[in-house]
């Protein structure tokens, strides 16, 4: 009878330990996935900013070329 109690205690402790480890791993992986999603949003914003900057630089070069044409004609 005492052996049965020890076996039951071991089974219960093992089940609780397995559940706890599974929960910790699930939580960790979920947090990692959320961080990756946030990174992708941040990366998309950085890409947008880069494209906006490059577009502005192209337009500035076009305007500078027009200014040079106007100055050379006068």
MMTF fields as JSON, N, C-alpha, C and O atoms, coordinates in Angstrom:
{
  "mmtfVersion": "1.0.0",
  "mmtfProducer": "UNKNOWN",
  "numBonds": 295,
  "numAtoms": 296,
  "numGroups": 74,
  "numChains": 1,
  "numModels": 1,
  "chainsPerModel": [1],
  "groupsPerChain": [74],
  "chainIdList": ["A"],
  "bondAtomList": [4, 2, 8, 6, 12, 10, 16, 14, 20, 18, 24, 22, 28, 26, 32, 30, 36, 34, 40, 38, 44, 42, 48, 46, 52, 50, 56, 54, 60, 58, 64, 62, 68, 66, 72, 70, 76, 74, 80, 78, 84, 82, 88, 86, 92, 90, 96, 94, 100, 98, 104, 102, 108, 106, 112, 110, 116, 114, 120, 118, 124, 122, 128, 126, 132, 130, 136, 134, 140, 138, 144, 142, 148, 146, 152, 150, 156, 154, 160, 158, 164, 162, 168, 166, 172, 170, 176, 174, 180, 178, 184, 182, 188, 186, 192, 190, 196, 194, 200, 198, 204, 202, 208, 206, 212, 210, 216, 214, 220, 218, 224, 222, 228, 226, 232, 230, 236, 234, 240, 238, 244, 242, 248, 246, 252, 250, 256, 254, 260, 258, 264, 262, 268, 266, 272, 270, 276, 274, 280, 278, 284, 282, 288, 286, 292, 290],
  "bondOrderList": [1, 1, 1, 1, 1, 1, 1, 1, 1, 1, 1, 1, 1, 1, 1, 1, 1, 1, 1, 1, 1, 1, 1, 1, 1, 1, 1, 1, 1, 1, 1, 1, 1, 1, 1, 1, 1, 1, 1, 1, 1, 1, 1, 1, 1, 1, 1, 1, 1, 1, 1, 1, 1, 1, 1, 1, 1, 1, 1, 1, 1, 1, 1, 1, 1, 1, 1, 1, 1, 1, 1, 1, 1],
  "groupList": [{"groupName": "UNK", "atomNameList": ["N", "CA", "C", "O"], "elementList": ["N", "C", "C", "O"], "formalChargeList": [0, 0, 0, 0], "bondAtomList": [1, 0, 2, 1, 3, 2], "bondOrderList": [1, 1, 2], "singleLetterCode": "X", "chemCompType": "L-PEPTIDE LINKING"}],
  "groupTypeList": [0, 0, 0, 0, 0, 0, 0, 0, 0, 0, 0, 0, 0, 0, 0, 0, 0, 0, 0, 0, 0, 0, 0, 0, 0, 0, 0, 0, 0, 0, 0, 0, 0, 0, 0, 0, 0, 0, 0, 0, 0, 0, 0, 0, 0, 0, 0, 0, 0, 0, 0, 0, 0, 0, 0, 0, 0, 0, 0, 0, 0, 0, 0, 0, 0, 0, 0, 0, 0, 0, 0, 0, 0, 0],
  "groupIdList": [1, 2, 3, 4, 5, 6, 7, 8, 9, 10, 11, 12, 13, 14, 15, 16, 17, 18, 19, 20, 21, 22, 23, 24, 25, 26, 27, 28, 29, 30, 31, 32, 33, 34, 35, 36, 37, 38, 39, 40, 41, 42, 43, 44, 45, 46, 47, 48, 49, 50, 51, 52, 53, 54, 55, 56, 57, 58, 59, 60, 61, 62, 63, 64, 65, 66, 67, 68, 69, 70, 71, 72, 73, 74],
  "secStructList": [7, 2, 2, 2, 2, 2, 2, 2, 2, 2, 2, 2, 2, 2, 2, 2, 2, 2, 2, 2, 2, 2, 2, 2, 2, 2, 2, 2, 2, 2, 2, 2, 2, 2, 2, 2, 2, 2, 2, 2, 2, 2, 2, 2, 2, 2, 2, 2, 2, 2, 2, 2, 2, 2, 2, 2, 2, 2, 2, 2, 2, 2, 2, 2, 2, 2, 2, 2, 2, 2, 2, 2, 2, 7],
  "xCoordList": [0.81, 0.0, 0.86, 0.558, 1.925, 2.832, 3.525, 3.784, 3.828, 4.46, 3.508, 3.945, 2.225, 1.236, 1.176, 1.067, 1.246, 1.22, 2.447, 2.354, 3.61, 4.838, 4.759, 5.192, 4.205, 4.069, 3.089, 3.339, 1.979, 0.995, 1.6, 1.379, 2.354, 3.006, 3.998, 4.088, 4.742, 5.706, 4.997, 5.445, 3.899, 3.139, 2.562, 2.615, 2.017, 1.443, 2.533, 2.347, 3.67, 4.781, 5.3, 5.611, 5.392, 5.841, 4.873, 5.287, 3.581, 2.568, 2.6, 2.526, 2.712, 2.779, 4.046, 4.009, 5.16, 6.415, 6.326, 6.772, 5.746, 5.582, 4.681, 4.966, 3.59, 2.673, 3.366, 3.221, 4.113, 4.808, 5.845, 5.926, 6.627, 7.642, 6.974, 7.429, 5.903, 5.175, 4.628, 4.699, 4.081, 3.524, 4.618, 4.424, 5.774, 6.89, 7.387, 7.623, 7.548, 8.025, 7.015, 7.401, 5.722, 4.684, 4.704, 4.621, 4.813, 4.849, 6.08, 5.984, 7.218, 8.459, 8.337, 8.682, 7.847, 7.721, 6.703, 6.892, 5.638, 4.632, 5.236, 4.987, 6.021, 6.667, 7.666, 7.766, 8.406, 9.367, 8.636, 9.092, 7.516, 6.748, 6.229, 6.253, 5.758, 5.275, 6.408, 6.199, 7.601, 8.739, 9.07, 9.383, 9.005, 9.281, 8.238, 8.572, 6.962, 5.926, 6.164, 5.985, 6.566, 6.85, 8.051, 8.072, 9.046, 10.205, 9.812, 10.325, 8.91, 8.52, 7.788, 7.944, 6.995, 6.316, 7.357, 7.283, 8.311, 9.376, 10.179, 10.531, 10.472, 11.238, 10.449, 11.021, 9.132, 8.314, 8.33, 8.379, 8.291, 8.355, 9.701, 9.77, 10.767, 12.095, 12.209, 12.78, 11.668, 11.69, 10.901, 11.328, 9.739, 8.932, 9.697, 9.7, 10.338, 11.117, 12.262, 12.528, 12.927, 14.028, 13.523, 14.139, 12.396, 11.825, 11.411, 11.621, 10.829, 10.414, 11.629, 11.588, 12.699, 13.924, 14.51, 14.901, 14.565, 15.14, 14.301, 14.841, 12.975, 12.089, 12.304, 12.369, 12.414, 12.673, 14.012, 14.137, 15.0, 16.321, 16.263, 16.888, 15.52, 15.371, 14.682, 15.094, 13.632, 12.905, 13.783, 13.725, 14.581, 15.49, 16.501, 16.839, 16.99, 17.934, 17.273, 17.891, 16.012, 15.283, 15.112, 15.334, 14.726, 14.539, 15.867, 15.912, 16.931, 18.257, 18.642, 19.221, 18.319, 18.602, 17.8, 18.321, 16.548, 15.713, 16.266, 16.306, 16.69, 17.285, 18.535, 18.753, 19.35, 20.575, 20.254, 20.928, 19.212, 18.788, 18.327, 18.681, 17.532, 16.984, 18.136, 18.178, 19.074, 20.206, 21.118, 21.688, 21.273, 22.157, 21.536, 22.258, 20.207, 19.513, 19.43, 19.224, 19.589, 19.479, 20.809, 20.884],
  "yCoordList": [-1.184, 0.0, 1.257, 2.225, 1.236, 2.376, 2.539, 3.665, 1.438, 1.477, 2.09, 2.833, 1.792, 2.365, 3.884, 4.603, 4.361, 5.811, 6.475, 7.557, 5.815, 6.377, 6.383, 7.34, 5.312, 5.253, 6.32, 7.003, 6.452, 7.481, 8.872, 9.722, 9.109, 10.408, 10.666, 11.781, 9.628, 9.771, 10.067, 10.916, 9.374, 9.613, 11.022, 11.704, 11.446, 12.792, 13.851, 14.834, 13.644, 14.599, 14.641, 15.713, 13.477, 13.432, 14.133, 14.858, 13.915, 14.553, 16.072, 16.819, 16.513, 17.952, 18.547, 19.628, 17.835, 18.316, 18.4, 19.378, 17.368, 17.381, 18.504, 19.179, 18.701, 19.783, 21.139, 22.0, 21.312, 22.579, 22.853, 23.966, 21.848, 22.024, 22.346, 23.23, 21.639, 21.912, 23.317, 23.983, 23.778, 25.125, 26.177, 27.174, 25.949, 26.904, 26.976, 28.068, 25.831, 25.812, 26.498, 27.278, 26.22, 26.848, 28.358, 29.097, 28.813, 30.248, 30.896, 31.972, 30.248, 30.772, 30.893, 31.925, 29.836, 29.858, 30.898, 31.547, 31.063, 32.071, 33.476, 34.32, 33.719, 35.03, 35.278, 36.397, 34.251, 34.404, 34.751, 35.606, 34.102, 34.368, 35.801, 36.468, 36.286, 37.664, 38.649, 39.667, 38.361, 39.239, 39.281, 40.346, 38.13, 38.104, 38.896, 39.591, 38.8, 39.577, 41.068, 41.847, 41.469, 42.884, 43.329, 44.436, 42.455, 42.797, 43.007, 43.916, 42.182, 42.344, 43.668, 44.3, 44.092, 45.387, 46.498, 47.431, 46.405, 47.411, 47.417, 48.48, 46.222, 46.142, 46.761, 47.444, 46.523, 47.126, 48.643, 49.332, 49.173, 50.625, 51.176, 52.224, 50.457, 50.894, 50.865, 51.776, 49.824, 49.739, 50.88, 51.471, 51.191, 52.303, 53.616, 54.428, 53.806, 55.024, 55.126, 56.198, 54.012, 53.989, 54.327, 55.12, 53.722, 54.01, 55.472, 56.104, 55.999, 57.397, 58.315, 59.295, 57.992, 58.79, 58.741, 59.766, 57.523, 57.383, 58.121, 58.745, 58.049, 58.763, 60.271, 60.974, 60.76, 62.183, 62.608, 63.699, 61.748, 62.056, 62.133, 63.006, 61.225, 61.263, 62.545, 63.185, 62.911, 64.138, 65.373, 66.316, 65.36, 66.491, 66.6, 67.703, 65.45, 65.468, 66.003, 66.751, 65.62, 66.125, 67.636, 68.358, 68.113, 69.553, 70.277, 71.355, 69.707, 70.329, 70.409, 71.401, 69.364, 69.38, 70.473, 71.164, 70.629, 71.685, 73.059, 73.936, 73.26, 74.531, 74.836, 75.974, 73.819, 74.033, 74.406, 75.255, 73.771, 74.12, 75.549, 76.283, 75.956, 77.326, 78.318, 79.333, 78.029, 78.945, 79.007, 80.063, 77.926, 77.933, 78.654, 79.167, 78.707, 79.392, 80.894, 81.641, 81.341, 82.775, 83.455, 84.669],
  "zCoordList": [0.0, 0.0, 0.0, -0.698, 0.781, 0.823, -0.523, -0.949, -1.195, -2.504, -3.525, -4.404, -3.424, -4.331, -4.188, -5.181, -2.965, -2.728, -3.332, -3.912, -3.192, -3.766, -5.286, -5.927, -5.869, -7.32, -7.807, -8.8, -7.099, -7.472, -7.352, -8.216, -6.297, -6.11, -7.238, -7.751, -7.621, -8.712, -10.025, -10.795, -10.284, -11.509, -11.54, -12.564, -10.42, -10.343, -10.509, -11.226, -9.841, -9.953, -11.39, -11.909, -12.031, -13.424, -14.359, -15.264, -14.139, -14.97, -14.802, -15.778, -13.552, -13.29, -13.91, -14.499, -13.773, -14.364, -15.882, -16.482, -16.503, -17.961, -18.421, -19.41, -17.698, -18.031, -17.915, -18.783, -16.841, -16.605, -17.694, -18.214, -18.032, -19.082, -20.416, -21.142, -20.739, -21.978, -22.017, -23.049, -20.901, -20.834, -21.006, -21.703, -20.362, -20.47, -21.908, -22.425, -22.558, -23.949, -24.859, -25.729, -24.671, -25.491, -25.324, -26.305, -24.098, -23.823, -24.459, -25.051, -24.337, -24.912, -26.428, -27.003, -27.072, -28.533, -28.978, -30.007, -28.224, -28.554, -28.465, -29.326, -27.43, -27.283, -28.401, -28.904, -28.793, -29.893, -31.182, -31.942, -31.432, -32.644, -32.64, -33.675, -31.487, -31.403, -31.665, -32.325, -31.16, -31.406, -32.884, -33.416, -33.562, -34.992, -35.758, -36.717, -35.346, -36.008, -35.823, -36.759, -34.62, -34.371, -35.203, -35.741, -35.3, -36.107, -37.553, -38.206, -38.067, -39.453, -39.66, -40.705, -38.683, -38.782, -38.767, -39.567, -37.877, -37.798, -39.094, -39.606, -39.627, -40.875, -42.025, -42.874, -42.055, -43.111, -43.004, -44.023, -41.783, -41.605, -42.062, -42.704, -41.722, -42.161, -43.682, -44.282, -44.301, -45.764, -46.387, -47.379, -45.799, -46.299, -46.19, -47.114, -45.052, -44.839, -45.848, -46.391, -46.09, -47.06, -48.454, -49.166, -48.847, -50.169, -50.282, -51.317, -49.229, -49.219, -49.366, -50.11, -48.659, -48.734, -50.141, -50.699, -50.712, -52.06, -53.095, -54.008, -52.952, -53.867, -53.748, -54.757, -52.529, -52.317, -52.903, -53.46, -52.777, -53.33, -54.858, -55.459, -55.481, -56.946, -57.386, -58.353, -56.668, -57.014, -56.816, -57.605, -55.779, -55.544, -56.672, -57.1, -57.162, -58.285, -59.55, -60.307, -59.782, -60.95, -60.839, -61.812, -59.68, -59.468, -59.639, -60.231, -59.136, -59.291, -60.769, -61.211, -61.526, -62.967, -63.666, -64.542, -63.288, -63.873, -63.534, -64.397, -62.3, -61.889, -62.696, -63.114, -62.912, -63.69, -65.127, -65.711, -65.718, -67.087, -67.15, -68.072, -66.166, -66.157, -65.999, -66.694, -65.086, -64.881, -66.094, -66.371, -66.817, -67.979, -69.155, -70.009, -69.222, -70.307, -70.104, -71.06, -68.867, -68.618, -68.631, -68.436]
}
